């Protein structure tokens, strides 16, 4: 029987090296196939990982400041006015509370403005009685009833006294001042007890709130709101800019 001269009859050493080389060749072919497939798919090796995709955070809307819900009602001859609306270059519309200590501090500032600028300014007073001031509404009613009989002059004199004597606000004071101003006291008392001007006061406060007023005093200088009892120099600077 002749000796078979084929692959399997080789020596063990030959078989070892053949297997070693064949293994390397197979590994190279498989690796190349994986690499080619990855590139053909448009991704990188890192892209074959199962890491969840990054999701961009949703955009957060930028807060928008709320604008006043209504324009400031224009000053008219039906308002309580110190000065001449027709001649004035600057109209000051003040929303105020007779019991508010800051309003009491602001009142002399407003008086000084009027004294200094004369016909160039007109001062309009509107009511804004705060709920936590128990005498604010009664004082406003009394002021309206004085104004009903005595007009602008009597209204402003009564107002000056209310702010000068804030610590003693009450029915006795309202009646004493009304009598000193020459009011018909029977008519005055009837006007106050019937709350004849309650709707007017409430409407002024509602208009002020709609125009951006949230506290007292609030003074509109030709429509520009100045909040609080600001120093005279600061208010004067705003008025000068308008002039």
Secondary structure, 3 states (H helix, E strand, C coil): CCCCCCHHHCCHHHHHHHHHHHHHHHHHHHHHHHHHHHHHCCCCCHHHCCCCCCCCCCCCCCCCCCCCCCCCCCCCCCCEEECCCCCCCEEEEEEECCCCHHHHHHHHHHHHHHHHHHHHEEEEEEECCCCCCHHHHHHHHHHHHHHHHHHHHHHHHHHHHHHHCHHHCCHHHHHHHHHHCCCCHHHHHHHHHCCCCHHHHHHHHHHHHHCCCCCCCEEEECCEEEECCCCHHHHHHHHHHHC
